[in-house]
Amino acid sequence: MQRARVLLLTLCLLSTRALAEDEFRKHYEEGLTAYELGEFARAAEAYKAAHRVRRDPALLYNIGQAYRLGGNLEQAVFFYRSYLRAVTNPSNRRELEERIKILDAQIASQKSQATQPPFTLEKPAGSEKAAATPAPSTPVAATVVKADAPGSKKPIYKKWWLWAAVGGAVVVVGLGVGLGIGLSPRGPSADHSFTLFP
């Protein structure tokens, strides 16, 4: 009886391990496919799910890569540092530490730009309108749109009613000519003589 219990417990453990290994492989393959397709946020989530099933420091590096390529620099730095803590002496330590420095500088730059207002409103003395001017250190692309000044006159050829009148006149003249031709007598009349030239 004791042997049967041990055998049953062993089978349960092996079955659980096999299920966990299948789940790990499924999440890992999903992450790899998403990474190859450029779906970096999805890849990071799949690698995290695989890491929850089986803790593997290499996955921490993969998660960092996916976040970096997806533009989430803070999460990338977090997972790169987690990888460096988890692996005693990785062969890519120096390269990764340099990458973390670069990413930290980019994060600091993004945060400083986010705290600066993009525009300030200045009101010139004696003016009713406020003019929007860019903040001193914020590059802004200039777009100029030419607008008609209020009260400026449109040329007459740009007025809708002129073209409606021209169209109506063309229709009336066309009807007049058509009716004139249609109501005229057919054939030459007796008082007209035609001369044919050889």
C-alpha positions as CSV (number, residue, x, y, z in Angstrom):
1,M,0.0,0.0,0.0
2,Q,2.8,2.4,0.9
3,R,4.5,1.7,-2.5
4,A,1.2,2.5,-4.3
5,R,1.0,5.9,-2.6
6,V,4.7,6.7,-3.4
7,L,4.1,5.7,-7.0
8,L,0.9,7.8,-7.3
9,L,2.7,10.8,-5.7
10,T,5.6,10.4,-8.2
11,L,3.2,10.2,-11.1
12,C,1.4,13.3,-9.9
13,L,4.7,15.2,-9.6
14,L,5.9,14.1,-13.0
15,S,2.5,15.1,-14.5
16,T,2.6,18.5,-12.9
17,R,6.1,19.1,-14.1
18,A,5.2,18.0,-17.7
19,L,2.2,20.4,-17.6
20,A,4.3,23.2,-16.3
21,E,6.9,22.5,-19.0
22,D,4.2,22.6,-21.7
23,E,2.9,25.9,-20.3
24,F,6.4,27.4,-20.2
25,R,7.1,26.3,-23.8
26,K,3.8,27.7,-24.9
27,H,4.4,31.2,-23.4
28,Y,8.1,31.2,-24.5
29,E,7.1,30.4,-28.1
30,E,4.3,33.0,-28.0
31,G,6.9,35.6,-26.8
32,L,9.4,34.6,-29.5
33,T,6.8,34.8,-32.3
34,A,5.6,38.2,-31.1
35,Y,9.2,39.5,-30.8
36,E,9.9,38.4,-34.4
37,L,6.8,40.1,-35.6
38,G,7.7,43.4,-33.8
39,E,4.9,43.1,-31.3
40,F,7.1,44.0,-28.4
41,A,4.6,44.7,-25.7
42,R,2.9,41.3,-26.4
43,A,6.3,39.6,-26.4
44,A,7.2,41.1,-23.0
45,E,3.9,39.9,-21.5
46,A,4.5,36.4,-22.9
47,Y,8.0,36.2,-21.6
48,K,6.8,37.4,-18.2
49,A,4.2,34.6,-18.2
50,A,6.9,32.0,-19.1
51,H,9.1,33.4,-16.2
52,R,6.2,33.0,-13.8
53,V,6.0,29.3,-14.7
54,R,9.8,28.7,-14.6
55,R,12.2,31.3,-13.3
56,D,14.9,31.7,-15.9
57,P,17.2,34.8,-15.8
58,A,17.6,34.7,-19.6
59,L,13.9,35.6,-19.8
60,L,14.6,38.8,-17.7
61,Y,17.0,39.9,-20.5
62,N,14.4,39.1,-23.2
63,I,11.8,41.1,-21.4
64,G,14.1,44.0,-21.1
65,Q,14.9,43.8,-24.9
66,A,11.2,43.7,-25.7
67,Y,10.4,46.7,-23.6
68,R,13.4,48.7,-25.0
69,L,12.4,48.0,-28.6
70,G,8.8,48.8,-27.8
71,G,9.8,52.2,-26.4
72,N,9.1,51.5,-22.7
73,L,12.6,52.5,-21.5
74,E,11.8,52.5,-17.8
75,Q,10.6,48.9,-17.9
76,A,13.6,47.9,-20.0
77,V,16.0,49.3,-17.5
78,F,14.2,47.6,-14.6
79,F,14.4,44.2,-16.3
80,Y,18.0,44.7,-17.4
81,R,19.0,45.4,-13.8
82,S,16.9,42.4,-12.7
83,Y,18.9,40.2,-15.1
84,L,22.2,41.6,-13.8
85,R,21.2,40.8,-10.2
86,A,20.0,37.3,-11.2
87,V,23.1,36.2,-13.2
88,T,26.3,36.1,-11.2
89,N,28.8,37.0,-14.0
90,P,27.1,37.4,-17.4
91,S,29.3,37.7,-20.4
92,N,27.4,40.8,-21.6
93,R,27.6,42.7,-18.2
94,R,29.8,45.6,-19.6
95,E,27.6,46.1,-22.7
96,L,24.4,45.9,-20.6
97,E,25.7,48.4,-18.0
98,E,26.6,50.8,-20.9
99,R,23.1,50.4,-22.4
100,I,21.5,51.1,-19.0
101,K,23.5,54.4,-18.8
102,I,22.3,55.4,-22.2
103,L,18.7,54.5,-21.4
104,D,18.8,56.4,-18.1
105,A,20.0,59.5,-19.9
106,Q,17.1,59.1,-22.5
107,I,14.6,58.7,-19.7
108,A,15.9,61.8,-17.9
109,S,15.7,63.8,-21.1
110,Q,12.1,62.7,-21.8
111,K,11.1,63.6,-18.2
112,S,12.6,67.1,-18.5
113,Q,10.9,67.7,-21.8
114,A,7.6,66.5,-20.4
115,T,7.7,69.0,-17.5
116,Q,8.3,72.0,-19.8
117,P,5.1,73.6,-21.2
118,P,5.1,73.4,-25.0
119,F,3.7,76.9,-25.4
120,T,3.4,80.1,-23.4
121,L,0.8,82.8,-24.0
122,E,2.0,86.3,-24.2
123,K,-0.2,89.3,-24.5
124,P,1.5,92.3,-26.2
125,A,0.8,95.7,-24.7
126,G,-2.4,97.3,-26.2
127,S,-3.4,94.1,-28.0
128,E,-6.6,92.2,-27.5
129,K,-5.3,88.9,-28.9
130,A,-2.9,86.6,-27.2
131,A,-0.1,85.2,-29.3
132,A,1.2,81.7,-28.8
133,T,4.9,81.4,-28.8
134,P,7.0,78.3,-28.3
135,A,8.9,77.8,-25.0
136,P,12.6,78.7,-25.3
137,S,14.1,75.2,-25.4
138,T,11.2,73.4,-27.1
139,P,11.6,72.8,-30.9
140,V,8.3,73.4,-32.7
141,A,7.7,72.9,-36.3
142,A,6.2,76.0,-37.9
143,T,3.2,75.7,-40.1
144,V,1.9,78.8,-41.9
145,V,-1.7,79.0,-43.1
146,K,-2.7,82.0,-45.2
147,A,-6.1,83.2,-44.3
148,D,-8.2,86.0,-45.9
149,A,-8.4,89.1,-43.7
150,P,-11.9,89.7,-42.4
151,G,-13.8,92.0,-44.8
152,S,-11.6,91.3,-47.8
153,K,-13.6,90.9,-51.0
154,K,-13.6,87.8,-53.1
155,P,-13.1,88.3,-56.8
156,I,-16.4,88.2,-58.7
157,Y,-15.4,85.1,-60.6
158,K,-15.2,83.2,-57.2
159,K,-18.8,84.0,-56.3
160,W,-21.3,81.1,-56.6
161,W,-24.2,83.2,-57.8
162,L,-22.2,84.4,-60.9
163,W,-21.6,80.9,-62.1
164,A,-25.3,80.0,-61.4
165,A,-26.3,83.0,-63.6
166,V,-23.9,82.0,-66.4
167,G,-25.2,78.4,-66.3
168,G,-28.8,79.6,-66.4
169,A,-28.0,82.0,-69.4
170,V,-26.4,79.1,-71.3
171,V,-29.5,76.9,-70.8
172,V,-31.8,79.7,-71.9
173,V,-29.8,80.5,-75.0
174,G,-29.5,76.8,-75.8
175,L,-33.3,76.4,-75.5
176,G,-33.9,79.5,-77.6
177,V,-31.7,78.3,-80.4
178,G,-33.1,74.8,-80.3
179,L,-36.7,76.1,-80.4
180,G,-35.8,78.6,-83.2
181,I,-34.4,75.9,-85.4
182,G,-37.2,73.5,-84.5
183,L,-40.0,75.9,-85.4
184,S,-38.5,77.3,-88.6
185,P,-40.2,76.1,-91.9
186,R,-38.6,73.1,-93.6
187,G,-37.1,73.3,-97.1
188,P,-36.4,76.4,-99.3
189,S,-39.2,78.8,-99.7
190,A,-40.5,80.0,-103.2
191,D,-39.1,83.5,-102.9
192,H,-35.5,82.3,-102.3
193,S,-33.4,81.3,-105.1
194,F,-30.2,79.3,-104.7
195,T,-27.3,79.5,-107.1
196,L,-25.1,76.5,-107.5
197,F,-21.5,77.1,-108.5
198,P,-19.7,74.6,-110.7
